[in-house]
Amino acid sequence: MKELIEFIAKSLVDNPEEIKLTEIDGERTIVFELRCNKEDIGKVIGKNGKTVGAIRTLLSTVAAKNGQRAMLEVVD
């Protein structure tokens, strides 16, 4: 799952080397924190949050196949 998010995020931004993805394991849920250059945050979020919403949908689908729950947070 982590590789999927990194691949998508790096494909969207102008500074892919500044993408940092942190994985936090909980009891039932995995939380991914995505950090990127301040100039690229808008590209990751998209208009009205549609891009990040689509990434979250893909992440939830992959997690459900593995019997898990996953969340994605875009952090400044």
LOSE-967242 format. One record per residue: residue number from 1; residue in three letters; x, y, z of N, C-alpha, C in turn. Coordinates in nm, 4 decimals, decimal comma. Layout:
N
<atom n="NUM" res="ala" n_X="X" n_Y="Y" n_Z="Z" ca_X="X" ca_Y="Y" ca_Z="Z" c_X="X" c_Y="Y" c_Z="Z"/>
...
END
This chain:
76
<atom n="1" res="met" n_X="0,0819" n_Y="-0,1191" n_Z="0,0000" ca_X="0,0000" ca_Y="0,0000" ca_Z="0,0000" c_X="0,0868" c_Y="0,1262" c_Z="0,0000"/>
<atom n="2" res="lys" n_X="0,1937" n_Y="0,1213" n_Z="0,0772" ca_X="0,2813" ca_Y="0,2383" ca_Z="0,0859" c_X="0,3419" c_Y="0,2709" c_Z="-0,0500"/>
<atom n="3" res="glu" n_X="0,3825" n_Y="0,1682" n_Z="-0,1224" ca_X="0,4422" ca_Y="0,1889" ca_Z="-0,2541" c_X="0,3418" c_Y="0,2505" c_Z="-0,3510"/>
<atom n="4" res="leu" n_X="0,2167" n_Y="0,2106" n_Z="-0,3408" ca_X="0,1111" ca_Y="0,2642" ca_Z="-0,4278" c_X="0,0939" c_Y="0,4144" c_Z="-0,4048"/>
<atom n="5" res="ile" n_X="0,0851" n_Y="0,4548" n_Z="-0,2787" ca_X="0,0666" ca_Y="0,5966" ca_Z="-0,2476" c_X="0,1877" c_Y="0,6773" c_Z="-0,2930"/>
<atom n="6" res="glu" n_X="0,3071" n_Y="0,6253" n_Z="-0,2670" ca_X="0,4288" ca_Y="0,6962" ca_Z="-0,3082" c_X="0,4342" c_Y="0,7130" c_Z="-0,4596"/>
<atom n="7" res="phe" n_X="0,4013" n_Y="0,6090" n_Z="-0,5332" ca_X="0,4041" ca_Y="0,6152" ca_Z="-0,6788" c_X="0,3068" c_Y="0,7209" c_Z="-0,7312"/>
<atom n="8" res="ile" n_X="0,1852" n_Y="0,7205" n_Z="-0,6797" ca_X="0,0842" ca_Y="0,8166" ca_Z="-0,7255" c_X="0,1262" c_Y="0,9588" c_Z="-0,6898"/>
<atom n="9" res="ala" n_X="0,1696" n_Y="0,9796" n_Z="-0,5668" ca_X="0,2068" ca_Y="1,1142" ca_Z="-0,5227" c_X="0,3270" c_Y="1,1674" c_Z="-0,6008"/>
<atom n="10" res="lys" n_X="0,4268" n_Y="1,0839" n_Z="-0,6228" ca_X="0,5453" ca_Y="1,1276" ca_Z="-0,6965" c_X="0,5126" c_Y="1,1582" c_Z="-0,8420"/>
<atom n="11" res="ser" n_X="0,4116" n_Y="1,0928" n_Z="-0,8959" ca_X="0,3708" ca_Y="1,1188" ca_Z="-1,0340" c_X="0,2977" c_Y="1,2527" c_Z="-1,0478"/>
<atom n="12" res="leu" n_X="0,2390" n_Y="1,3004" n_Z="-0,9397" ca_X="0,1590" ca_Y="1,4227" ca_Z="-0,9445" c_X="0,2390" c_Y="1,5505" c_Z="-0,9235"/>
<atom n="13" res="val" n_X="0,3458" n_Y="1,5445" n_Z="-0,8456" ca_X="0,4138" ca_Y="1,6662" ca_Z="-0,7999" c_X="0,5332" c_Y="1,7035" c_Z="-0,8868"/>
<atom n="14" res="asp" n_X="0,5803" n_Y="1,8284" n_Z="-0,8694" ca_X="0,6983" ca_Y="1,8770" ca_Z="-0,9407" c_X="0,8279" c_Y="1,8382" c_Z="-0,8703"/>
<atom n="15" res="asn" n_X="0,8222" n_Y="1,8156" n_Z="-0,7396" ca_X="0,9398" ca_Y="1,7812" ca_Z="-0,6595" c_X="0,9215" c_Y="1,6433" c_Z="-0,5961"/>
<atom n="16" res="pro" n_X="0,9312" n_Y="1,5361" n_Z="-0,6735" ca_X="0,9047" ca_Y="1,4024" ca_Z="-0,6185" c_X="1,0044" c_Y="1,3582" c_Z="-0,5120"/>
<atom n="17" res="glu" n_X="1,1247" n_Y="1,4171" n_Z="-0,5119" ca_X="1,2233" ca_Y="1,3770" ca_Z="-0,4124" c_X="1,1878" c_Y="1,4260" c_Z="-0,2723"/>
<atom n="18" res="glu" n_X="1,0930" n_Y="1,5188" n_Z="-0,2612" ca_X="1,0534" ca_Y="1,5722" ca_Z="-0,1310" c_X="0,9308" c_Y="1,5021" c_Z="-0,0719"/>
<atom n="19" res="ile" n_X="0,8829" n_Y="1,3988" n_Z="-0,1369" ca_X="0,7698" ca_Y="1,3219" ca_Z="-0,0850" c_X="0,8191" c_Y="1,2342" c_Z="0,0296"/>
<atom n="20" res="lys" n_X="0,7508" n_Y="1,2450" n_Z="0,1439" ca_X="0,7819" ca_Y="1,1612" ca_Z="0,2592" c_X="0,6517" c_Y="1,0985" c_Z="0,3065"/>
<atom n="21" res="leu" n_X="0,6516" n_Y="0,9671" n_Z="0,3170" ca_X="0,5320" ca_Y="0,8958" ca_Z="0,3578" c_X="0,5633" c_Y="0,8172" c_Z="0,4840"/>
<atom n="22" res="thr" n_X="0,4878" n_Y="0,8454" n_Z="0,5898" ca_X="0,5069" ca_Y="0,7786" ca_Z="0,7174" c_X="0,3895" c_Y="0,6853" c_Z="0,7414"/>
<atom n="23" res="glu" n_X="0,4199" n_Y="0,5649" n_Z="0,7851" ca_X="0,3171" ca_Y="0,4645" ca_Z="0,8116" c_X="0,3056" c_Y="0,4449" c_Z="0,9621"/>
<atom n="24" res="ile" n_X="0,1856" n_Y="0,4638" n_Z="1,0168" ca_X="0,1615" ca_Y="0,4471" ca_Z="1,1596" c_X="0,0623" c_Y="0,3327" c_Z="1,1763"/>
<atom n="25" res="asp" n_X="0,1067" n_Y="0,2249" n_Z="1,2388" ca_X="0,0209" ca_Y="0,1082" ca_Z="1,2590" c_X="-0,0571" c_Y="0,1224" c_Z="1,3887"/>
<atom n="26" res="gly" n_X="-0,1886" n_Y="0,1044" n_Z="1,3792" ca_X="-0,2752" ca_Y="0,1027" ca_Z="1,4965" c_X="-0,3270" c_Y="-0,0381" c_Z="1,5167"/>
<atom n="27" res="glu" n_X="-0,4218" n_Y="-0,0522" n_Z="1,6070" ca_X="-0,4777" ca_Y="-0,1845" ca_Z="1,6325" c_X="-0,5546" c_Y="-0,2378" c_Z="1,5119"/>
<atom n="28" res="arg" n_X="-0,6389" n_Y="-0,1524" n_Z="1,4556" ca_X="-0,7214" ca_Y="-0,1967" ca_Z="1,3433" c_X="-0,6976" c_Y="-0,1159" c_Z="1,2167"/>
<atom n="29" res="thr" n_X="-0,6301" n_Y="-0,0039" n_Z="1,2294" ca_X="-0,6171" ca_Y="0,0885" ca_Z="1,1175" c_X="-0,4717" c_Y="0,1268" c_Z="1,0951"/>
<atom n="30" res="ile" n_X="-0,4354" n_Y="0,1432" n_Z="0,9693" ca_X="-0,3040" ca_Y="0,1944" ca_Z="0,9323" c_X="-0,3248" c_Y="0,3377" c_Z="0,8841"/>
<atom n="31" res="val" n_X="-0,2480" n_Y="0,4297" n_Z="0,9410" ca_X="-0,2579" ca_Y="0,5706" ca_Z="0,9016" c_X="-0,1317" c_Y="0,6071" c_Z="0,8248"/>
<atom n="32" res="phe" n_X="-0,1500" n_Y="0,6650" n_Z="0,7078" ca_X="-0,0383" ca_Y="0,7117" ca_Z="0,6267" c_X="-0,0378" c_Y="0,8635" c_Z="0,6299"/>
<atom n="33" res="glu" n_X="0,0772" n_Y="0,9215" n_Z="0,6649" ca_X="0,0932" ca_Y="1,0665" ca_Z="0,6638" c_X="0,1799" c_Y="1,1032" c_Z="0,5448"/>
<atom n="34" res="leu" n_X="0,1264" n_Y="1,1832" n_Z="0,4560" ca_X="0,1967" ca_Y="1,2249" ca_Z="0,3352" c_X="0,2443" c_Y="1,3685" c_Z="0,3514"/>
<atom n="35" res="arg" n_X="0,3743" n_Y="1,3880" n_Z="0,3392" ca_X="0,4335" ca_Y="1,5216" ca_Z="0,3467" c_X="0,4999" c_Y="1,5504" c_Z="0,2133"/>
<atom n="36" res="cys" n_X="0,4829" n_Y="1,6749" n_Z="0,1666" ca_X="0,5449" ca_Y="1,7150" ca_Z="0,0412" c_X="0,5766" c_Y="1,8632" c_Z="0,0464"/>
<atom n="37" res="asn" n_X="0,6407" n_Y="1,9117" n_Z="-0,0583" ca_X="0,6740" ca_Y="2,0527" ca_Z="-0,0699" c_X="0,5452" c_Y="2,1347" c_Z="-0,0650"/>
<atom n="38" res="lys" n_X="0,5507" n_Y="2,2511" n_Z="-0,0004" ca_X="0,4311" ca_Y="2,3348" ca_Z="0,0133" c_X="0,3718" c_Y="2,3743" c_Z="-0,1218"/>
<atom n="39" res="glu" n_X="0,4553" n_Y="2,3872" n_Z="-0,2232" ca_X="0,4063" ca_Y="2,4230" ca_Z="-0,3554" c_X="0,3290" c_Y="2,3092" c_Z="-0,4212"/>
<atom n="40" res="asp" n_X="0,3521" n_Y="2,1869" n_Z="-0,3771" ca_X="0,2904" ca_Y="2,0701" ca_Z="-0,4388" c_X="0,1656" c_Y="2,0200" c_Z="-0,3659"/>
<atom n="41" res="ile" n_X="0,1337" n_Y="2,0769" n_Z="-0,2512" ca_X="0,0188" ca_Y="2,0284" ca_Z="-0,1741" c_X="-0,1101" c_Y="2,0406" c_Z="-0,2553"/>
<atom n="42" res="gly" n_X="-0,1255" n_Y="2,1501" n_Z="-0,3262" ca_X="-0,2458" ca_Y="2,1697" ca_Z="-0,4083" c_X="-0,2607" c_Y="2,0659" c_Z="-0,5171"/>
<atom n="43" res="lys" n_X="-0,1491" n_Y="2,0203" n_Z="-0,5716" ca_X="-0,1542" ca_Y="1,9178" ca_Z="-0,6764" c_X="-0,1966" c_Y="1,7830" c_Z="-0,6195"/>
<atom n="44" res="val" n_X="-0,1550" n_Y="1,7553" n_Z="-0,4970" ca_X="-0,1927" ca_Y="1,6284" ca_Z="-0,4337" c_X="-0,3394" c_Y="1,6315" c_Z="-0,3935"/>
<atom n="45" res="ile" n_X="-0,3858" n_Y="1,7447" n_Z="-0,3431" ca_X="-0,5244" ca_Y="1,7549" ca_Z="-0,2976" c_X="-0,6205" c_Y="1,7659" c_Z="-0,4158"/>
<atom n="46" res="gly" n_X="-0,5866" n_Y="1,8476" n_Z="-0,5148" ca_X="-0,6724" ca_Y="1,8624" ca_Z="-0,6316" c_X="-0,7878" c_Y="1,9570" c_Z="-0,6064"/>
<atom n="47" res="lys" n_X="-0,8639" n_Y="1,9854" n_Z="-0,7118" ca_X="-0,9794" ca_Y="2,0741" ca_Z="-0,6984" c_X="-1,0865" c_Y="2,0086" c_Z="-0,6123"/>
<atom n="48" res="asn" n_X="-1,1282" n_Y="2,0839" n_Z="-0,5109" ca_X="-1,2303" ca_Y="2,0361" ca_Z="-0,4165" c_X="-1,1929" c_Y="1,9033" c_Z="-0,3515"/>
<atom n="49" res="gly" n_X="-1,0648" n_Y="1,8700" n_Z="-0,3481" ca_X="-1,0200" ca_Y="1,7474" ca_Z="-0,2820" c_X="-1,0459" c_Y="1,6211" c_Z="-0,3616"/>
<atom n="50" res="lys" n_X="-1,0706" n_Y="1,6347" n_Z="-0,4907" ca_X="-1,1044" ca_Y="1,5168" ca_Z="-0,5711" c_X="-0,9862" c_Y="1,4223" c_Z="-0,5897"/>
<atom n="51" res="thr" n_X="-0,8671" n_Y="1,4769" n_Z="-0,6070" ca_X="-0,7501" ca_Y="1,3911" ca_Z="-0,6289" c_X="-0,7182" c_Y="1,3106" c_Z="-0,5046"/>
<atom n="52" res="val" n_X="-0,7113" n_Y="1,3772" n_Z="-0,3888" ca_X="-0,6820" ca_Y="1,3055" ca_Z="-0,2652" c_X="-0,7965" c_Y="1,2095" c_Z="-0,2308"/>
<atom n="53" res="gly" n_X="-0,9175" n_Y="1,2449" n_Z="-0,2673" ca_X="-1,0311" ca_Y="1,1542" ca_Z="-0,2461" c_X="-1,0179" c_Y="1,0270" c_Z="-0,3274"/>
<atom n="54" res="ala" n_X="-0,9709" n_Y="1,0409" n_Z="-0,4505" ca_X="-0,9506" ca_Y="0,9232" ca_Z="-0,5353" c_X="-0,8376" c_Y="0,8355" c_Z="-0,4809"/>
<atom n="55" res="ile" n_X="-0,7311" n_Y="0,8989" n_Z="-0,4328" ca_X="-0,6202" ca_Y="0,8220" ca_Z="-0,3736" c_X="-0,6687" c_Y="0,7475" c_Z="-0,2501"/>
<atom n="56" res="arg" n_X="-0,7510" n_Y="0,8132" n_Z="-0,1682" ca_X="-0,8051" ca_Y="0,7484" ca_Z="-0,0474" c_X="-0,8962" c_Y="0,6307" c_Z="-0,0840"/>
<atom n="57" res="thr" n_X="-0,9721" n_Y="0,6455" n_Z="-0,1916" ca_X="-1,0593" ca_Y="0,5361" ca_Z="-0,2354" c_X="-0,9764" c_Y="0,4150" c_Z="-0,2771"/>
<atom n="58" res="leu" n_X="-0,8703" n_Y="0,4390" n_Z="-0,3552" ca_X="-0,7821" ca_Y="0,3290" ca_Z="-0,3949" c_X="-0,7177" c_Y="0,2636" c_Z="-0,2736"/>
<atom n="59" res="leu" n_X="-0,6720" n_Y="0,3446" n_Z="-0,1798" ca_X="-0,6079" ca_Y="0,2938" ca_Z="-0,0597" c_X="-0,7049" c_Y="0,2093" c_Z="0,0226"/>
<atom n="60" res="ser" n_X="-0,8278" n_Y="0,2566" n_Z="0,0375" ca_X="-0,9286" ca_Y="0,1816" ca_Z="0,1131" c_X="-0,9617" c_Y="0,0484" c_Z="0,0468"/>
<atom n="61" res="thr" n_X="-0,9654" n_Y="0,0481" n_Z="-0,0855" ca_X="-0,9948" ca_Y="-0,0750" ca_Z="-0,1587" c_X="-0,8849" c_Y="-0,1780" c_Z="-0,1400"/>
<atom n="62" res="val" n_X="-0,7608" n_Y="-0,1350" n_Z="-0,1522" ca_X="-0,6478" ca_Y="-0,2273" ca_Z="-0,1333" c_X="-0,6447" c_Y="-0,2777" c_Z="0,0099"/>
<atom n="63" res="ala" n_X="-0,6694" n_Y="-0,1900" n_Z="0,1062" ca_X="-0,6678" ca_Y="-0,2295" ca_Z="0,2468" c_X="-0,7794" c_Y="-0,3289" c_Z="0,2763"/>
<atom n="64" res="ala" n_X="-0,8969" n_Y="-0,3066" n_Z="0,2198" ca_X="-1,0098" ca_Y="-0,3973" ca_Z="0,2431" c_X="-0,9811" c_Y="-0,5364" c_Z="0,1877"/>
<atom n="65" res="lys" n_X="-0,9116" n_Y="-0,5429" n_Z="0,0748" ca_X="-0,8742" ca_Y="-0,6733" ca_Z="0,0192" c_X="-0,7841" c_Y="-0,7496" c_Z="0,1146"/>
<atom n="66" res="asn" n_X="-0,7031" n_Y="-0,6762" n_Z="0,1908" ca_X="-0,6121" ca_Y="-0,7380" ca_Z="0,2873" c_X="-0,6742" c_Y="-0,7520" c_Z="0,4259"/>
<atom n="67" res="gly" n_X="-0,8018" n_Y="-0,7177" n_Z="0,4387" ca_X="-0,8699" ca_Y="-0,7291" ca_Z="0,5670" c_X="-0,8279" c_Y="-0,6221" c_Z="0,6663"/>
<atom n="68" res="gln" n_X="-0,7911" n_Y="-0,5050" n_Z="0,6183" ca_X="-0,7454" ca_Y="-0,3966" ca_Z="0,7048" c_X="-0,8232" c_Y="-0,2700" c_Z="0,6739"/>
<atom n="69" res="arg" n_X="-0,7980" n_Y="-0,1661" n_Z="0,7518" ca_X="-0,8499" ca_Y="-0,0328" ca_Z="0,7239" c_X="-0,7303" c_Y="0,0597" c_Z="0,7116"/>
<atom n="70" res="ala" n_X="-0,7409" n_Y="0,1583" n_Z="0,6240" ca_X="-0,6297" ca_Y="0,2509" ca_Z="0,6030" c_X="-0,6834" c_Y="0,3913" c_Z="0,5833"/>
<atom n="71" res="met" n_X="-0,6061" n_Y="0,4890" n_Z="0,6300" ca_X="-0,6411" ca_Y="0,6299" ca_Z="0,6156" c_X="-0,5210" c_Y="0,7037" c_Z="0,5602"/>
<atom n="72" res="leu" n_X="-0,5460" n_Y="0,8098" n_Z="0,4855" ca_X="-0,4406" ca_Y="0,8933" ca_Z="0,4314" c_X="-0,4616" c_Y="1,0363" c_Z="0,4771"/>
<atom n="73" res="glu" n_X="-0,3581" n_Y="1,0954" n_Z="0,5360" ca_X="-0,3622" ca_Y="1,2348" ca_Z="0,5781" c_X="-0,2524" c_Y="1,3103" c_Z="0,5059"/>
<atom n="74" res="val" n_X="-0,2884" n_Y="1,4243" n_Z="0,4488" ca_X="-0,1889" ca_Y="1,5110" ca_Z="0,3845" c_X="-0,1514" c_Y="1,6156" c_Z="0,4886"/>
<atom n="75" res="val" n_X="-0,0233" n_Y="1,6162" n_Z="0,5277" ca_X="0,0253" ca_Y="1,7023" ca_Z="0,6347" c_X="0,1102" c_Y="1,8136" c_Z="0,5764"/>
<atom n="76" res="asp" n_X="0,0954" n_Y="1,9345" n_Z="0,6291" ca_X="0,1771" ca_Y="2,0477" ca_Z="0,5828" c_X="0,3210" c_Y="2,0314" c_Z="0,6230"/>
END
